[in-house]
Amino acid sequence: MLAPAERLPPPPLSRILGDEGFRLFFPLGAIYAALWPLQWVLVFGLDLPLARSTPPGLWHAHEMIFGAFGAALIGFITTAVPEWTDTPKMQGRRLFTLAGLWGAGRLVGFFGADAASAIGAVADTAWLAALAVYVARVSVRKRTDRLLAFLFWISALLCAQLTVRYAFLTGDAELAQLLLHCAGLVFLGLLGLALARITVPVSNLVLDPSEETSPFRPHPGRRHLAPGLIVVAVAGELLGLSPAVNGFLMIAAGAAFMDRIGEAFIGRAALRAEILVLAGSSAFAGIGLLLVGAARLGAPFGEVPGLHMALMGGLGLGVLAVFAIAGLLHTGQKLVLPRAAKLAFLCGAAAVLLRVLPDLGLMPVLPGPPYAVASVLWAAAFLIWLAGYWPLLRDPDTLGGDGC
């Protein structure tokens, strides 16, 4: 062992962040998820300075789906796929190229720059296409079908991105809104698929940290039920079925996510934060889709609260869960969530409720600018996670964690 004076200097931060996808893209996603709503609500007052032909609300939806959650998707796929298939990690220049493409799209979307929308379209299409090609190449090389479901959903997200950008460029706000709804649903399908993969190893680690046994066995019919019904719901949207029919399809998909909560019933260990946050993600997604379905069947509220419950709540809490759990396991830590992660979950859940409940008439509207408190709590959730995990992510001694 080298003496202290003979130890090699630590590698540069770029080498550490480029070692694995989650180290680079989870912080990028957290920063963007925190900053975009703050500038949208508190700085520009639900407007954007460079938006001309595209309504600012559509830019908001696009940037949360393809910007904040998009970075989380890149980090998740480039970290999980090598682990699942025992293939070399994507590292270095390839990761930074993806980050550059993702970042180029964000430079356009942060201020809603319609004049540069074509540049953002090329950048976002490029990183989504590269992600799809990466998953396809690994599948072919390893001759496995384990990744085909992810390839399907990433390809669907790519198609949604292309059509949304076409609608932005042509000024077709109605088409853009429809396809953004579909893109949000596609991300919920990815969420359902990811939760099915994550819940099993996490539950087993909680029940038996020694990993000598695997006491948790999921119900096989529950694994792809929610993503499958999301496919049906997206098809109904694209086919232009009646509001009532699409409402029932949303309710069915929401019920499938609610059914996933059953996987949290593992005895006293169900009260562990690692289990509660995964169940909470399914609950928010399920309740949100149920609310959207109810709105289409004539409930006395619009679809916006349900969409925020499903996307801001279900996806937002799911992304935080992946950040927190993968951030521990891939840095070689034990699966015991720190206080920062738990506080981030609470802030995120509170932000969703404060955003949705006033629109449902279940609590009074808070004083001040619209949604100000919700946006601050939402930003706090991601910044608290980042502050708590940044020392692990940049520590060279955590390189080569065991994974999940």
N, C-alpha and C positions, 0 to 999 in steps of 0.2 A: 504494500500500500504506500502511496506517495506521501511524503511528509508535507505539512501544510505549505511550506515555502515552495515545494516542487509541484503542487497541484496545478493542473492545466486551468487556464482562465475559462470562465463560463462561456458557452456559445452565445452568439449575438441573439437578440430577441427575435429577429426574422427567422433564424434557424429553428428556434423553439416553436414559434407560431406556425411555421411551415411544416412541422413534423407530422401533424395529423389534422384532419379537417375541423374537428370540434374546437381546437385551440384558436383557430383563426376566425371561423364563421360564427361561433356562438357569441363572442364579444361583439362582432360587427352587427349581428342580429339584435342583440340586447340594446346596443347604442341607438340603432335606428328605430327600434320599437319604442324607445323612450323619447327620442327627440321629435319624431314626426308628429305625434298627437299634441305635444306641447306647442310646437310652432303653429300647428293647424288651429288649435283652440285659443291659446293665450297670446300669440304674436299677431296672427293674421285674422283672428275672429271668424273662423270657419270659412275663410277665403284664401286664395292663393294669388300672389302678385303677378305671376306670369301666365296664368290661365286665361285663355281667350275663348276658344271654341269648345273646350271640354269643361263641363261643370266641375267645380272644385270637389264636390262630394264624390264624384267618380274617381278623381285622382286620389282622394283619401282611401277609398276602398282598394284601388290598385296598389298603392304603396304599402299598405298593411299586408295585403296578400302576397304580392310578389317581391316586396322589399323586405320587411321585417321577417315574415314567415318564410320567405324565399331563402334568406341567409340561413335560417335554422334548417331548412330542407337540405341545402348543400352540405352543411356541417354534419347532419345526421347521416346522409347517404354516403359521403366520402369516409366516414368513420365506421359505420356499421357494415357496409358491404365487404370491405377487406376482412373484417372479423368473422362474418358469417361464412365466407367462402375460402378463408385461409389463403388470401392473395396479398401481394405487396400493397402497402398503403399508398394512396395518392399523396405526394409530398412536394414541397418546394415550389418550383416554377409553375407546375400545373395548378396547384392551389392558388397561388397568387394571380395567375391568369384568370381563373374563375372569379377571384375577388375583384380584379380590375373590371371585368365585364359586368358583374353585379353592381359595382360602384358607379360605373358609367350610367347605368339605368337610374340609379338613385340621384345622381347629380341633376338629371332631367326631372325626375318625379318630385324631388323635395320641394321645389317651388312651382310645380305644375307648368313647366315650360313647354307650352304647346308648339312653339316654333322649333324646338329641338326634339319633338316627339319621335321623329323617324330614327334619330340616333339612339334614343332610349329603347325603341322597338328592336333595333338590330342587336343591341347589347343584351337585353333580356332574353330574346330569342336564342342568342348564341349560348348563354350559360345553361339554359334549360335543355337545348339540343345536346350540348356537351355532356350534361348529366345523364341524359337518356342513352347516348352512345356509350358512355362509360359503363352503365349498368348492363347494357346489351352485350358489350364485349366481354365483360366478366362472366356473364351467363354462358356465352358460347365457349369461352376458354375452359371453364370449369364443367361444362355440360350439365348444368343444373337448371331446374325450373323454379327454384326457391325465390328468385328475384323477379320473375315475370310479372307478378302482381304490382310490384313497385314500378317496373318499366311501363306497365299499362297506365298507372296513375300519373307518372311524370309525363308521359306522352300526351295524356289528356290535358294536363296543365299547360303543356307547350301549345297544343291546339287552341286552348282558351286564350293564352297570351297573344297568339297571332291574330285571332279574331277581335279581341278587345282592342289591340293596337290599330287594326284596320278601322274599327269603329271610331277610335280617337282621331285618326288621320282624316277620316271622311266627315267628321262632325256628327255621326249618328249616335246620339246620346241614348236612345232607346235600346239599340242593339248592344251598346257598351254596357248598359246596366244589366241586361239579360245575361251577357256572357260573364260579367263580374260575379253575378249570383252563381252561375255555374262554376266559375273558378273557385269560389268559396266552398261550394259543395264538393268539388274535386279534392280540395285540401282536407275537408272533413273525411272523405274516403281514405286519404292517406293517413289521417289521424287514427281512424279505426283500424287500419292495417298495422300501423306502428304500435298502437296500444296492444294489439294481439301478440305482437312479437316481444314487447317489452315486459308486459305484465307477468308472464310466466317466470323468467329468470329473476325478476325483482321479488316476486312473491316467494320463490324458493330460497332466495338469499335472506329474506326477512325471517322465514320460518326455520331455516337451518344455515346460519352463517358459515358453518364448517364446510358446506357444499358436499357433504358425504351422502346426503339423500336428496331426493326431489319430491317432497311431500305434496306439492301443489300440482294438480292435473286439471287443466281447463276443459270445459265442455267443448267437444269438437264442433258442434253446430253453431257455437257462439263466435267462432274465430273470424269468419268472413261474412256474418249476417249483416252487420252495419254497413261495411263497404258495398256489399251487394245491393242493398236497398238504396244506397246513395246513387248507384248506377241507374236504378230504375227512376229515382227522382230527377236526376239530370236528364234522362231521356224524356221524361214528361215535360220538363221545362223546354227542351229544344224542339219537341214536337208540337208545342203550343196547345197542350190539352187544357181543358177548362179549369178555372181556378179551383173548383170543388174537387176535381180529380187530382190535381196537383197538390191540393191541401191534404187529401188523404195519403198521398205518397209521402209527403213530408212527415206526417204523423207516424207512418209506418217506419220511416228511417229514424225518427226520433225515438220511437219505442225500442228499436234495435240498440241504440246507444244506451238507453236506460237499462236494457237487459244486461249490458256489459258490467253494470255496477255489481251484479251478482258475483262477479269474480273477486270482489273485495271481501266477501264473507268468508274469512279464513280464521275465525275465532278472535281471540283478544288482539292478535297481531293486526287486525283490521284497523285499529286505532293508530297505528304507526303512520307518520307523515308520508312515508314512501308509498303506502297503499292508498291513503286518503286522497293524495293529489291526483293519482291516476284515475280513481273513481270519480273525483270531482270534475276532471276533464270530460269524462263520459257524461256526467250528469248535466253539466252546462250545455254540451253539444246536444244532448237529447232534449232537454227542456226548451232550448232555443228552437229546434226543429218542430217540436210540438206547438210552440207559440206561432211560428210561421204558418203551420197548417191550420191552426185555429183561426188566425187572421183571414186566411183565404176562405174559410167556411163561414165567415160573418161575425167573428168576435169583435167586440167594440174597441179594437186597437189595430194599429197598422202592423206591417211586417218588420219594420225597422228594429223594434225591441227584440224580436225573436232572432233576427240576423245578428245583432250584437251579442246576444246571449250565446248563440252557437259559435260565432267566429271569434269575437273578442274573449268570450269565456271559455268555450271548449278548446279552440285552437290555442288561445293565449296561455291558459293554464297547462295545456299539454306541452307546449313549447317550453315553458318554465320547468315542467317536470323533467323533460328530456335534458335540458341544460343542467339541472341540478343532479340528476342521477348519473348521466353519462360523464358529467364533469368530475364526479367522485371516482367512478369505476375505471375510467380511462386515464386517471392519474395515479392509480394504484392505492386508492383510499378504501376504507371500509364503507359499506353502505349504511351510514348513519348521517342523515341530513343535518347540516349545521344550522345554527339559529338564523343565519342570513337567508338560507333557502326557505325556511318556514315563514319568516317575516315577508319574504317576497311573495309567497303563495297567498298569504293573508291580504297583502296590499292589492294583488291582482284580482282576487275574488271580490274585495270591497269595491274596487274600481268598476267591475262589471255590474255589480248590483246598483251602485249609484248612477251608472249610465242607463240602466234598463228600467228600474223600478218606477222612477217618476213618469216615464212614458207609458207605463202600464196603469198609472193612477194609484200605485200602492204606497207612495210616499210623496211628500211635497217637493217641488222643485227647489233646489238649494239656491241661496242668494249668490250674486256675482255673475260673471260671464257664464254662458251655457256650457255645461260639462267640464268646468274648470277643475273642480275637486276630483272628478273621475279621471281626468287626464293626468293630474299630478300624482295620484295614487298609482295609476298605470305605469307612469314613468318611474316612480319610486320602486315598483316591483322589479323591473329589469335592472335598474341601477344598483339596487341592494344586492341582487344576485351577482352582478358583475363585481361589485366591491368585495363581496365575500369570496368569490372564486378566482379573481384575478391573480392572487399570490400563487395558487395552485397551477393555473394555466401557464404562467411565465416562469415557473420554477424548473430549471433543467433536471433536477433530481426526480421529477415526476414523469419524465419521458419513459415510454414503454410500459404504461400501465396495463393491467391484466384484461381490461375490458369487461363487458357484461356477459 
